[in-house]
Amino acid sequence: MSEQKYNPEKGYIALLGWSLNAVEAADKFDRRYVVVAPDWAEAYCEEHDIPYVPWNFERLNDRSVEIAQTLKEMGVDVAIPLFEETVEWAGAINSVLMDKPRLFGQAMLLRDKALMKRRAQLGGIRVGIFEEAHDKGDVIRFLKRVNQTLLKLDGDPNDPIHLKAFDKAGCLGHRVIRTPDEVDTIPEEEFPVLMESHLDGWEFAVEAWIHNGKIAFLNISEYVTLGYSVFVPATPDLEKYRDQIRGEIEKLIKTFDIEFGFIHPEYFVTSDRTMYFGEVAYRPPGFKVFELLERAYGFNAYQGMILAFDPKTTEEEIKAFFPKEVVDAKGYAGCFGVYPRRRVVSKLEIPEETENHEYFESHELTAPLEETVTKRTAFGTHWGLVYFFGEDPYVMRDLLKHQEDLDFYV
């Protein structure tokens, strides 16, 4: 890493969690920074002269105030969460650094999906029906109740319900349940879970950088298939909802008292243009959306995050840093998460039609370590991403959809 030239007038930033892309972005930026990560990162940080403080995020314990004190004594101004698991740590640390106890409570709301939905509801934001389940019986009762509410008759196929872990990122632990028999497949250790009714609509995500309680930059990410593919900016079909989406995000900022930082909410829009809130995260999105934004617009989204979190950032800096939404994009950047489609695979083989497509840019797939593909329970973790870039959003959308029919592992 280079000898960082930082601006002493600006904030001193702590990055919570290990992300090489975030570290490189901070290193090239004008803010002093330190990485707070588990001790396995130490050797790498020493070797590359990365300022580092070891901390184990596994458990909140009676020593947890210690990390806040350590950072305060170092002169750190703000902690930035890079992963779902570090969100409440950031809230706890920032409540000490900024002397705003409310920030910890806010972080807890942003971590617990059931509390989050209740808070959204109180703010007049539309959500589907939801409840917590403590055992399989709760799930069966909820499934029946939702379908009674929808006036289903005996013999009609059930409307599905969704089960999600309270505090995991994205698709982890997400299951779709249609019949009471499927409830038997849920392992006991997954409880308690959040249950939600299914929303028939177009699901999309938003990335919003917030400064002084106002939106500095708002991106709409279009999912082609949830858990498989995403691209930015969105097609004109989804972008036409931008003003309405902006209004929803402003409502969210007000409801959750968000003054600064970065949020990543998910929404559904139904055929009659009604917006339903899914959930909101206070950390960067998965599926390398930050990297896609940099490819499409040319700005570094991690540096944007540092600006949005730093209490010493000025309005002028914000204006100068962020491009104009949609119009400043040089093209459309998308990625596809590869899951092996066969039960037994022996090698990685990028399909010729993918590699030869003019939008194809790169991939980060590796050769399989073992031949038998583990069965995916719920939404599993993809084996790597394939990146595309081009000028036409509809070509991009169809191309990403088509990848689902191809074998990358044979």
JOZI-V126131 format. One record per residue. N is the residue number from 1. PHI is phi in whole degrees, 0 to 359 (NA if undefined). Layout:
# JOZI-V126131
N_PHI / N_PHI
This chain:
# JOZI-V126131
1_NA / 2_284 / 3_287 / 4_286 / 5_262 / 6_254 / 7_270 / 8_294 / 9_285 / 10_262 / 11_290 / 12_256 / 13_251 / 14_251 / 15_267 / 16_263 / 17_108 / 18_256 / 19_218 / 20_300 / 21_296 / 22_291 / 23_296 / 24_297 / 25_295 / 26_294 / 27_295 / 28_269 / 29_259 / 30_263 / 31_252 / 32_290 / 33_217 / 34_220 / 35_261 / 36_254 / 37_213 / 38_300 / 39_294 / 40_293 / 41_273 / 42_300 / 43_301 / 44_297 / 45_296 / 46_297 / 47_298 / 48_253 / 49_54 / 50_262 / 51_300 / 52_213 / 53_233 / 54_284 / 55_202 / 56_261 / 57_274 / 58_301 / 59_222 / 60_277 / 61_226 / 62_291 / 63_269 / 64_293 / 65_287 / 66_300 / 67_294 / 68_296 / 69_296 / 70_303 / 71_292 / 72_296 / 73_296 / 74_286 / 75_93 / 76_294 / 77_266 / 78_203 / 79_251 / 80_245 / 81_282 / 82_258 / 83_224 / 84_310 / 85_293 / 86_255 / 87_296 / 88_286 / 89_298 / 90_299 / 91_299 / 92_295 / 93_294 / 94_293 / 95_295 / 96_279 / 97_299 / 98_258 / 99_55 / 100_231 / 101_306 / 102_300 / 103_298 / 104_289 / 105_300 / 106_297 / 107_297 / 108_296 / 109_298 / 110_280 / 111_256 / 112_262 / 113_297 / 114_286 / 115_299 / 116_300 / 117_293 / 118_295 / 119_297 / 120_300 / 121_300 / 122_298 / 123_274 / 124_77 / 125_264 / 126_284 / 127_230 / 128_285 / 129_283 / 130_213 / 131_202 / 132_270 / 133_239 / 134_257 / 135_203 / 136_297 / 137_301 / 138_299 / 139_293 / 140_297 / 141_298 / 142_294 / 143_302 / 144_294 / 145_295 / 146_299 / 147_285 / 148_294 / 149_300 / 150_275 / 151_56 / 152_282 / 153_263 / 154_303 / 155_94 / 156_293 / 157_294 / 158_294 / 159_284 / 160_287 / 161_241 / 162_248 / 163_246 / 164_224 / 165_295 / 166_299 / 167_223 / 168_259 / 169_283 / 170_49 / 171_277 / 172_298 / 173_72 / 174_272 / 175_230 / 176_247 / 177_243 / 178_247 / 179_229 / 180_303 / 181_298 / 182_293 / 183_296 / 184_297 / 185_279 / 186_278 / 187_293 / 188_306 / 189_290 / 190_281 / 191_281 / 192_286 / 193_228 / 194_263 / 195_249 / 196_224 / 197_288 / 198_279 / 199_254 / 200_278 / 201_187 / 202_268 / 203_269 / 204_214 / 205_237 / 206_232 / 207_240 / 208_230 / 209_264 / 210_240 / 211_226 / 212_52 / 213_75 / 214_242 / 215_284 / 216_271 / 217_205 / 218_231 / 219_250 / 220_251 / 221_262 / 222_263 / 223_276 / 224_274 / 225_225 / 226_304 / 227_87 / 228_240 / 229_205 / 230_210 / 231_214 / 232_223 / 233_298 / 234_279 / 235_292 / 236_307 / 237_300 / 238_269 / 239_298 / 240_294 / 241_271 / 242_309 / 243_298 / 244_294 / 245_296 / 246_302 / 247_300 / 248_295 / 249_293 / 250_297 / 251_297 / 252_295 / 253_300 / 254_290 / 255_297 / 256_262 / 257_52 / 258_268 / 259_264 / 260_208 / 261_104 / 262_220 / 263_234 / 264_228 / 265_270 / 266_237 / 267_225 / 268_239 / 269_243 / 270_270 / 271_299 / 272_264 / 273_70 / 274_279 / 275_261 / 276_247 / 277_279 / 278_266 / 279_197 / 280_225 / 281_243 / 282_252 / 283_196 / 284_298 / 285_287 / 286_281 / 287_56 / 288_51 / 289_297 / 290_300 / 291_292 / 292_295 / 293_297 / 294_295 / 295_294 / 296_282 / 297_250 / 298_91 / 299_260 / 300_270 / 301_293 / 302_292 / 303_294 / 304_299 / 305_293 / 306_300 / 307_300 / 308_292 / 309_273 / 310_292 / 311_296 / 312_265 / 313_287 / 314_262 / 315_301 / 316_298 / 317_299 / 318_301 / 319_299 / 320_287 / 321_279 / 322_276 / 323_285 / 324_277 / 325_299 / 326_66 / 327_295 / 328_274 / 329_289 / 330_275 / 331_169 / 332_248 / 333_245 / 334_223 / 335_217 / 336_235 / 337_270 / 338_269 / 339_242 / 340_299 / 341_264 / 342_254 / 343_284 / 344_235 / 345_229 / 346_239 / 347_209 / 348_273 / 349_217 / 350_292 / 351_302 / 352_303 / 353_293 / 354_285 / 355_296 / 356_272 / 357_288 / 358_296 / 359_274 / 360_294 / 361_243 / 362_196 / 363_214 / 364_235 / 365_267 / 366_238 / 367_299 / 368_295 / 369_277 / 370_223 / 371_277 / 372_272 / 373_278 / 374_292 / 375_291 / 376_281 / 377_263 / 378_54 / 379_271 / 380_275 / 381_257 / 382_292 / 383_269 / 384_148 / 385_245 / 386_243 / 387_252 / 388_227 / 389_211 / 390_191 / 391_266 / 392_247 / 393_296 / 394_282 / 395_297 / 396_300 / 397_299 / 398_292 / 399_295 / 400_295 / 401_297 / 402_296 / 403_300 / 404_296 / 405_268 / 406_253 / 407_261 / 408_262 / 409_241 / 410_235
